Amino acid sequence: MDQTIESTGCCELIKPELWQEKEVVWDNKMFVKDHITSIFHIPLNFSGKVVKNMKLIKEAGAEMASLSGTFLTKVFEGPYQNAGKWATEMKEYVKSKGKELQKIYFFYTACPKCAKAYGKNYVVLLAQVK
């Protein structure tokens, strides 16, 4: 039986295969920039930040940042407390590709409420490489 997952109307569920083990090149790719308070990689104020930033985006006054460079991606699923393990695995993945790691970015694809509703907590790690 094919089961369709109902949208929450907040965060859309990503298709992990579109992000799994890809190499992407961005030239001034625009993102909303904000900072999340976390303890042991577990975001504490994520839901509130999503709501705030969505409002700013709609009002077209969001704090934007651009990223340029080459990035290797890898999708992880599970609780935020695994972020340290994911970072270690990402570093190993970059090394296996013969690349030099510059920085790792965490793309939290859904707020905690949506992750719970979907039953999946996908996090995409983007490793900026040389």
HELIX and SHEET records of a PDB file:
HELIX    1   1 PRO A   16  LEU A   18  5                                   3    
HELIX    2   2 PHE A   46  LYS A   58  1                                  13    
HELIX    3   3 TYR A   80  ASN A   82  5                                   3    
HELIX    4   4 ALA A   83  SER A   96  1                                  14    
HELIX    5   5 PRO A  112  TYR A  118  1                                   7    
SHEET    1   A 4 GLU A  23  VAL A  32  0                                        
SHEET    2   A 4 MET A  64  GLU A  77 -1                                        
SHEET    3   A 4 TYR A 122  VAL A 129 -1                                        
SHEET    4   A 4 LEU A 101  TYR A 108 -1                                        
SHEET    1   B 2 SER A  38  ILE A  39  0                                        
SHEET    2   B 2 ILE A  42  PRO A  43 -1                                        
END                                                                             
